[in-house]
Amino acid sequence: MIQWRKSSRSANSGQADCVELARLSRTVGVRDSKAPEAGHLSFSPESFSELVARIKQDELDL
């Protein structure tokens, strides 16, 4: 069974917009916590690390 988890910051921020993460067999799964039935995106561990680094550096237009 896949165990999805929310960031502790998301859970305590009072915001409704958050994502959930899960370790899958060879990838990292990312899904919308409000619509888990809509599926998920899968990233290689390296791609996920790069995505997180770019978000932290405010390199993306989010």
N, CA, C and O atoms as a CHARMM CRD file, in Angstrom:
* protein
*
  248
    1    1 MET  N      0.83800  -1.18800   0.00000 PROA 1      0.00000
    2    1 MET  CA     0.00000   0.00000   0.00000 PROA 1      0.00000
    3    1 MET  C      0.88200   1.25000   0.00000 PROA 1      0.00000
    4    1 MET  O      1.85800   1.33100   0.74600 PROA 1      0.00000
    5    2 ILE  N      0.53300   2.20400  -0.83000 PROA 2      0.00000
    6    2 ILE  CA     1.27900   3.46000  -0.90800 PROA 2      0.00000
    7    2 ILE  C      0.85400   4.36200   0.24200 PROA 2      0.00000
    8    2 ILE  O     -0.33700   4.53400   0.50100 PROA 2      0.00000
    9    3 GLN  N      1.83700   4.93600   0.92600 PROA 3      0.00000
   10    3 GLN  CA     1.54500   5.86700   2.02000 PROA 3      0.00000
   11    3 GLN  C      1.86500   7.28000   1.56300 PROA 3      0.00000
   12    3 GLN  O      3.02800   7.64300   1.38700 PROA 3      0.00000
   13    4 TRP  N      0.82000   8.06900   1.37300 PROA 4      0.00000
   14    4 TRP  CA     0.96200   9.46500   0.97200 PROA 4      0.00000
   15    4 TRP  C      1.11200  10.31100   2.22200 PROA 4      0.00000
   16    4 TRP  O      0.51400  10.01500   3.25700 PROA 4      0.00000
   17    5 ARG  N      1.91800  11.37500   2.12200 PROA 5      0.00000
   18    5 ARG  CA     2.08200  12.26300   3.27000 PROA 5      0.00000
   19    5 ARG  C      2.10800  13.71600   2.81100 PROA 5      0.00000
   20    5 ARG  O      2.54600  14.03700   1.70600 PROA 5      0.00000
   21    6 LYS  N      1.62700  14.57300   3.69100 PROA 6      0.00000
   22    6 LYS  CA     1.66300  16.01400   3.45000 PROA 6      0.00000
   23    6 LYS  C      2.86100  16.59900   4.16600 PROA 6      0.00000
   24    6 LYS  O      3.33900  16.05100   5.15900 PROA 6      0.00000
   25    7 SER  N      3.33400  17.70400   3.65600 PROA 7      0.00000
   26    7 SER  CA     4.36800  18.44000   4.34500 PROA 7      0.00000
   27    7 SER  C      3.83100  18.92500   5.68600 PROA 7      0.00000
   28    7 SER  O      2.66800  19.31500   5.78500 PROA 7      0.00000
   29    8 SER  N      4.65400  18.90400   6.69500 PROA 8      0.00000
   30    8 SER  CA     4.21500  19.42000   7.99800 PROA 8      0.00000
   31    8 SER  C      3.88800  20.90300   7.89500 PROA 8      0.00000
   32    8 SER  O      3.03700  21.39300   8.63700 PROA 8      0.00000
   33    9 ARG  N      4.53900  21.62200   7.00000 PROA 9      0.00000
   34    9 ARG  CA     4.22000  23.04200   6.79200 PROA 9      0.00000
   35    9 ARG  C      2.83000  23.20100   6.19500 PROA 9      0.00000
   36    9 ARG  O      2.09100  24.11000   6.57400 PROA 9      0.00000
   37   10 SER  N      2.47400  22.33400   5.27400 PROA 10     0.00000
   38   10 SER  CA     1.14600  22.40100   4.66600 PROA 10     0.00000
   39   10 SER  C      0.06300  22.10600   5.68400 PROA 10     0.00000
   40   10 SER  O     -0.96700  22.77900   5.72100 PROA 10     0.00000
   41   11 ALA  N      0.29400  21.11100   6.49900 PROA 11     0.00000
   42   11 ALA  CA    -0.71000  20.69900   7.48000 PROA 11     0.00000
   43   11 ALA  C     -0.96700  21.77100   8.53000 PROA 11     0.00000
   44   11 ALA  O     -2.07300  21.86300   9.06300 PROA 11     0.00000
   45   12 ASN  N      0.03500  22.57600   8.83000 PROA 12     0.00000
   46   12 ASN  CA    -0.09800  23.57200   9.89400 PROA 12     0.00000
   47   12 ASN  C     -0.27500  24.99900   9.39100 PROA 12     0.00000
   48   12 ASN  O     -0.40600  25.92400  10.19300 PROA 12     0.00000
   49   13 SER  N     -0.28100  25.18600   8.09000 PROA 13     0.00000
   50   13 SER  CA    -0.31100  26.54700   7.55200 PROA 13     0.00000
   51   13 SER  C     -1.71500  27.12600   7.47200 PROA 13     0.00000
   52   13 SER  O     -1.87200  28.34100   7.34600 PROA 13     0.00000
   53   14 GLY  N     -2.73500  26.28500   7.54100 PROA 14     0.00000
   54   14 GLY  CA    -4.09900  26.77800   7.40400 PROA 14     0.00000
   55   14 GLY  C     -4.51600  26.99200   5.95500 PROA 14     0.00000
   56   14 GLY  O     -5.64200  27.41300   5.69100 PROA 14     0.00000
   57   15 GLN  N     -3.62000  26.70500   5.01600 PROA 15     0.00000
   58   15 GLN  CA    -3.94500  26.85800   3.59900 PROA 15     0.00000
   59   15 GLN  C     -4.54500  25.56600   3.07300 PROA 15     0.00000
   60   15 GLN  O     -4.16400  24.47200   3.48900 PROA 15     0.00000
   61   16 ALA  N     -5.48100  25.70700   2.16300 PROA 16     0.00000
   62   16 ALA  CA    -6.14000  24.52600   1.58700 PROA 16     0.00000
   63   16 ALA  C     -5.32200  23.92300   0.44700 PROA 16     0.00000
   64   16 ALA  O     -5.50100  22.75100   0.11600 PROA 16     0.00000
   65   17 ASP  N     -4.43100  24.70300  -0.15500 PROA 17     0.00000
   66   17 ASP  CA    -3.65900  24.23700  -1.30500 PROA 17     0.00000
   67   17 ASP  C     -2.40200  23.51800  -0.84600 PROA 17     0.00000
   68   17 ASP  O     -1.49000  24.13800  -0.29900 PROA 17     0.00000
   69   18 CYS  N     -2.35400  22.22400  -1.06600 PROA 18     0.00000
   70   18 CYS  CA    -1.13600  21.49500  -0.72100 PROA 18     0.00000
   71   18 CYS  C     -1.05400  20.22500  -1.55500 PROA 18     0.00000
   72   18 CYS  O     -2.03100  19.78100  -2.15800 PROA 18     0.00000
   73   19 VAL  N      0.12300  19.67000  -1.56600 PROA 19     0.00000
   74   19 VAL  CA     0.36600  18.43100  -2.29400 PROA 19     0.00000
   75   19 VAL  C      0.74400  17.33600  -1.30900 PROA 19     0.00000
   76   19 VAL  O      1.12100  17.60000  -0.16700 PROA 19     0.00000
   77   20 GLU  N      0.63300  16.11400  -1.77800 PROA 20     0.00000
   78   20 GLU  CA     1.06100  14.96500  -0.99700 PROA 20     0.00000
   79   20 GLU  C      2.16100  14.25300  -1.77300 PROA 20     0.00000
   80   20 GLU  O      2.16600  14.26000  -3.00400 PROA 20     0.00000
   81   21 LEU  N      3.08200  13.64400  -1.05400 PROA 21     0.00000
   82   21 LEU  CA     4.19200  12.92200  -1.65500 PROA 21     0.00000
   83   21 LEU  C      4.17300  11.47700  -1.20200 PROA 21     0.00000
   84   21 LEU  O      3.69400  11.15500  -0.11400 PROA 21     0.00000
   85   22 ALA  N      4.70600  10.60300  -2.05900 PROA 22     0.00000
   86   22 ALA  CA     4.85100   9.19400  -1.70100 PROA 22     0.00000
   87   22 ALA  C      6.08000   8.62800  -2.39600 PROA 22     0.00000
   88   22 ALA  O      6.40100   9.00100  -3.52400 PROA 22     0.00000
   89   23 ARG  N      6.75100   7.73400  -1.71200 PROA 23     0.00000
   90   23 ARG  CA     7.82100   6.97200  -2.35400 PROA 23     0.00000
   91   23 ARG  C      7.16700   5.82100  -3.10200 PROA 23     0.00000
   92   23 ARG  O      6.49200   4.98300  -2.50600 PROA 23     0.00000
   93   24 LEU  N      7.37100   5.78900  -4.39500 PROA 24     0.00000
   94   24 LEU  CA     6.86700   4.69900  -5.21200 PROA 24     0.00000
   95   24 LEU  C      8.03600   3.75500  -5.49500 PROA 24     0.00000
   96   24 LEU  O      9.12800   3.97000  -4.96900 PROA 24     0.00000
   97   25 SER  N      7.84500   2.74100  -6.28900 PROA 25     0.00000
   98   25 SER  CA     8.90200   1.74000  -6.46400 PROA 25     0.00000
   99   25 SER  C     10.23900   2.35100  -6.88700 PROA 25     0.00000
  100   25 SER  O     11.27400   2.04000  -6.29700 PROA 25     0.00000
  101   26 ARG  N     10.22600   3.21400  -7.90000 PROA 26     0.00000
  102   26 ARG  CA    11.47200   3.84100  -8.36100 PROA 26     0.00000
  103   26 ARG  C     11.33900   5.33400  -8.55800 PROA 26     0.00000
  104   26 ARG  O     12.25200   5.98000  -9.07200 PROA 26     0.00000
  105   27 THR  N     10.22200   5.87900  -8.15800 PROA 27     0.00000
  106   27 THR  CA     9.95800   7.29900  -8.37500 PROA 27     0.00000
  107   27 THR  C      9.36600   7.94000  -7.12700 PROA 27     0.00000
  108   27 THR  O      9.06000   7.26800  -6.14300 PROA 27     0.00000
  109   28 VAL  N      9.21200   9.26700  -7.19900 PROA 28     0.00000
  110   28 VAL  CA     8.51800  10.02800  -6.16300 PROA 28     0.00000
  111   28 VAL  C      7.17600  10.44800  -6.75500 PROA 28     0.00000
  112   28 VAL  O      7.13200  11.06800  -7.81800 PROA 28     0.00000
  113   29 GLY  N      6.09200  10.11600  -6.07800 PROA 29     0.00000
  114   29 GLY  CA     4.76500  10.49300  -6.53600 PROA 29     0.00000
  115   29 GLY  C      4.33400  11.80400  -5.89900 PROA 29     0.00000
  116   29 GLY  O      4.59400  12.04900  -4.72200 PROA 29     0.00000
  117   30 VAL  N      3.67500  12.64000  -6.68500 PROA 30     0.00000
  118   30 VAL  CA     3.16700  13.93100  -6.21200 PROA 30     0.00000
  119   30 VAL  C      1.71400  14.04500  -6.65900 PROA 30     0.00000
  120   30 VAL  O      1.40800  13.84600  -7.83400 PROA 30     0.00000
  121   31 ARG  N      0.81900  14.36600  -5.72600 PROA 31     0.00000
  122   31 ARG  CA    -0.59200  14.51600  -6.09200 PROA 31     0.00000
  123   31 ARG  C     -1.23300  15.65500  -5.31600 PROA 31     0.00000
  124   31 ARG  O     -0.71700  16.09600  -4.28900 PROA 31     0.00000
  125   32 ASP  N     -2.35900  16.12000  -5.82300 PROA 32     0.00000
  126   32 ASP  CA    -3.15700  17.17000  -5.18300 PROA 32     0.00000
  127   32 ASP  C     -3.91900  16.54400  -4.01700 PROA 32     0.00000
  128   32 ASP  O     -4.66200  15.58200  -4.20700 PROA 32     0.00000
  129   33 SER  N     -3.74100  17.07600  -2.83300 PROA 33     0.00000
  130   33 SER  CA    -4.38600  16.48700  -1.65900 PROA 33     0.00000
  131   33 SER  C     -5.90700  16.62100  -1.68800 PROA 33     0.00000
  132   33 SER  O     -6.61400  15.85100  -1.03800 PROA 33     0.00000
  133   34 LYS  N     -6.40900  17.60100  -2.44400 PROA 34     0.00000
  134   34 LYS  CA    -7.86100  17.79000  -2.52200 PROA 34     0.00000
  135   34 LYS  C     -8.51500  16.90100  -3.57800 PROA 34     0.00000
  136   34 LYS  O     -9.73500  16.73800  -3.58700 PROA 34     0.00000
  137   35 ALA  N     -7.70300  16.32600  -4.46800 PROA 35     0.00000
  138   35 ALA  CA    -8.25200  15.48700  -5.54300 PROA 35     0.00000
  139   35 ALA  C     -7.36900  14.26500  -5.76600 PROA 35     0.00000
  140   35 ALA  O     -6.84900  14.08200  -6.86700 PROA 35     0.00000
  141   36 PRO  N     -7.18800  13.43300  -4.76000 PROA 36     0.00000
  142   36 PRO  CA    -6.30300  12.27900  -4.91600 PROA 36     0.00000
  143   36 PRO  C     -6.75800  11.29800  -5.99000 PROA 36     0.00000
  144   36 PRO  O     -5.94200  10.56800  -6.55300 PROA 36     0.00000
  145   37 GLU  N     -8.04900  11.27900  -6.27100 PROA 37     0.00000
  146   37 GLU  CA    -8.57100  10.37200  -7.29700 PROA 37     0.00000
  147   37 GLU  C     -8.16700  10.79500  -8.70900 PROA 37     0.00000
  148   37 GLU  O     -8.33100  10.02200  -9.65300 PROA 37     0.00000
  149   38 ALA  N     -7.64500  12.00600  -8.86400 PROA 38     0.00000
  150   38 ALA  CA    -7.24500  12.51100 -10.18300 PROA 38     0.00000
  151   38 ALA  C     -5.90100  11.94800 -10.63900 PROA 38     0.00000
  152   38 ALA  O     -5.46900  12.22600 -11.75700 PROA 38     0.00000
  153   39 GLY  N     -5.24000  11.17100  -9.80100 PROA 39     0.00000
  154   39 GLY  CA    -3.95800  10.59300 -10.18400 PROA 39     0.00000
  155   39 GLY  C     -2.79000  11.37800  -9.61400 PROA 39     0.00000
  156   39 GLY  O     -2.96100  12.23700  -8.74900 PROA 39     0.00000
  157   40 HSD  N     -1.60600  11.06900 -10.11200 PROA 40     0.00000
  158   40 HSD  CA    -0.40100  11.71200  -9.59600 PROA 40     0.00000
  159   40 HSD  C      0.64300  11.85800 -10.69500 PROA 40     0.00000
  160   40 HSD  O      0.55400  11.22900 -11.74900 PROA 40     0.00000
  161   41 LEU  N      1.61400  12.68600 -10.42800 PROA 41     0.00000
  162   41 LEU  CA     2.78700  12.82100 -11.27900 PROA 41     0.00000
  163   41 LEU  C      3.89700  11.98500 -10.66500 PROA 41     0.00000
  164   41 LEU  O      3.96100  11.83900  -9.44400 PROA 41     0.00000
  165   42 SER  N      4.76400  11.43900 -11.49200 PROA 42     0.00000
  166   42 SER  CA     5.90900  10.66600 -11.01200 PROA 42     0.00000
  167   42 SER  C      7.19600  11.33100 -11.47300 PROA 42     0.00000
  168   42 SER  O      7.33300  11.71200 -12.63600 PROA 42     0.00000
  169   43 PHE  N      8.13300  11.46400 -10.55000 PROA 43     0.00000
  170   43 PHE  CA     9.44000  12.06200 -10.83000 PROA 43     0.00000
  171   43 PHE  C     10.52300  11.08500 -10.40100 PROA 43     0.00000
  172   43 PHE  O     10.37400  10.38200  -9.40200 PROA 43     0.00000
  173   44 SER  N     11.61000  11.04400 -11.15600 PROA 44     0.00000
  174   44 SER  CA    12.76700  10.29500 -10.67100 PROA 44     0.00000
  175   44 SER  C     13.26100  11.02600  -9.41300 PROA 44     0.00000
  176   44 SER  O     13.00800  12.22100  -9.26300 PROA 44     0.00000
  177   45 PRO  N     13.94600  10.34400  -8.52900 PROA 45     0.00000
  178   45 PRO  CA    14.46400  11.03600  -7.34200 PROA 45     0.00000
  179   45 PRO  C     15.33600  12.24200  -7.70200 PROA 45     0.00000
  180   45 PRO  O     15.28700  13.27000  -7.02600 PROA 45     0.00000
  181   46 GLU  N     16.13200  12.11600  -8.76300 PROA 46     0.00000
  182   46 GLU  CA    16.99400  13.22100  -9.17100 PROA 46     0.00000
  183   46 GLU  C     16.17600  14.41300  -9.68000 PROA 46     0.00000
  184   46 GLU  O     16.46500  15.55900  -9.33800 PROA 46     0.00000
  185   47 SER  N     15.16100  14.13900 -10.49300 PROA 47     0.00000
  186   47 SER  CA    14.30900  15.21400 -11.01400 PROA 47     0.00000
  187   47 SER  C     13.53200  15.88500  -9.89700 PROA 47     0.00000
  188   47 SER  O     13.35500  17.10300  -9.90400 PROA 47     0.00000
  189   48 PHE  N     13.06900  15.10000  -8.93900 PROA 48     0.00000
  190   48 PHE  CA    12.32700  15.68300  -7.81800 PROA 48     0.00000
  191   48 PHE  C     13.24000  16.58200  -6.99300 PROA 48     0.00000
  192   48 PHE  O     12.82900  17.66800  -6.58500 PROA 48     0.00000
  193   49 SER  N     14.45900  16.15000  -6.74500 PROA 49     0.00000
  194   49 SER  CA    15.41200  16.98200  -5.99500 PROA 49     0.00000
  195   49 SER  C     15.69100  18.28800  -6.71800 PROA 49     0.00000
  196   49 SER  O     15.77800  19.34600  -6.09500 PROA 49     0.00000
  197   50 GLU  N     15.83100  18.21100  -8.04200 PROA 50     0.00000
  198   50 GLU  CA    16.06500  19.42100  -8.83200 PROA 50     0.00000
  199   50 GLU  C     14.85700  20.35100  -8.77500 PROA 50     0.00000
  200   50 GLU  O     15.01500  21.56600  -8.65600 PROA 50     0.00000
  201   51 LEU  N     13.66200  19.79400  -8.85800 PROA 51     0.00000
  202   51 LEU  CA    12.44000  20.60200  -8.76400 PROA 51     0.00000
  203   51 LEU  C     12.37000  21.33200  -7.42700 PROA 51     0.00000
  204   51 LEU  O     12.09200  22.53100  -7.38700 PROA 51     0.00000
  205   52 VAL  N     12.61600  20.62600  -6.34800 PROA 52     0.00000
  206   52 VAL  CA    12.57900  21.24400  -5.01500 PROA 52     0.00000
  207   52 VAL  C     13.63000  22.34400  -4.90600 PROA 52     0.00000
  208   52 VAL  O     13.34800  23.41500  -4.36900 PROA 52     0.00000
  209   53 ALA  N     14.82600  22.09700  -5.40400 PROA 53     0.00000
  210   53 ALA  CA    15.88200  23.11500  -5.35900 PROA 53     0.00000
  211   53 ALA  C     15.48100  24.35700  -6.14000 PROA 53     0.00000
  212   53 ALA  O     15.71400  25.47600  -5.68300 PROA 53     0.00000
  213   54 ARG  N     14.88600  24.17500  -7.30400 PROA 54     0.00000
  214   54 ARG  CA    14.47000  25.32400  -8.12400 PROA 54     0.00000
  215   54 ARG  C     13.33400  26.09100  -7.45900 PROA 54     0.00000
  216   54 ARG  O     13.28200  27.31700  -7.55300 PROA 54     0.00000
  217   55 ILE  N     12.43200  25.39600  -6.79500 PROA 55     0.00000
  218   55 ILE  CA    11.35900  26.07900  -6.06500 PROA 55     0.00000
  219   55 ILE  C     11.94500  26.89700  -4.93000 PROA 55     0.00000
  220   55 ILE  O     11.56100  28.05100  -4.73800 PROA 55     0.00000
  221   56 LYS  N     12.86400  26.32300  -4.17900 PROA 56     0.00000
  222   56 LYS  CA    13.49300  27.04100  -3.05800 PROA 56     0.00000
  223   56 LYS  C     14.25700  28.25800  -3.51200 PROA 56     0.00000
  224   56 LYS  O     14.34600  29.24600  -2.78200 PROA 56     0.00000
  225   57 GLN  N     14.82100  28.20300  -4.72800 PROA 57     0.00000
  226   57 GLN  CA    15.57200  29.32600  -5.27000 PROA 57     0.00000
  227   57 GLN  C     14.69600  30.30700  -6.02800 PROA 57     0.00000
  228   57 GLN  O     15.19200  31.26200  -6.62500 PROA 57     0.00000
  229   58 ASP  N     13.38800  30.06600  -5.99900 PROA 58     0.00000
  230   58 ASP  CA    12.40100  30.92400  -6.65600 PROA 58     0.00000
  231   58 ASP  C     12.70000  31.09400  -8.15500 PROA 58     0.00000
  232   58 ASP  O     12.58900  32.19200  -8.70200 PROA 58     0.00000
  233   59 GLU  N     13.07500  30.00100  -8.79200 PROA 59     0.00000
  234   59 GLU  CA    13.39000  30.00500 -10.22300 PROA 59     0.00000
  235   59 GLU  C     12.18600  29.69900 -11.09700 PROA 59     0.00000
  236   59 GLU  O     12.27200  29.80800 -12.32000 PROA 59     0.00000
  237   60 LEU  N     11.07500  29.32100 -10.50000 PROA 60     0.00000
  238   60 LEU  CA     9.90800  28.93700 -11.28300 PROA 60     0.00000
  239   60 LEU  C      8.82000  29.99200 -11.14400 PROA 60     0.00000
  240   60 LEU  O      8.72700  30.66000 -10.11400 PROA 60     0.00000
  241   61 ASP  N      8.02000  30.13900 -12.15000 PROA 61     0.00000
  242   61 ASP  CA     6.91700  31.08600 -12.13100 PROA 61     0.00000
  243   61 ASP  C      5.68500  30.38800 -11.55100 PROA 61     0.00000
  244   61 ASP  O      4.82900  29.90600 -12.29200 PROA 61     0.00000
  245   62 LEU  N      5.60700  30.33900 -10.22700 PROA 62     0.00000
  246   62 LEU  CA     4.51300  29.64200  -9.56600 PROA 62     0.00000
  247   62 LEU  C      3.47600  30.59900  -9.03900 PROA 62     0.00000
  248   62 LEU  O      2.48300  30.17100  -8.45200 PROA 62     0.00000
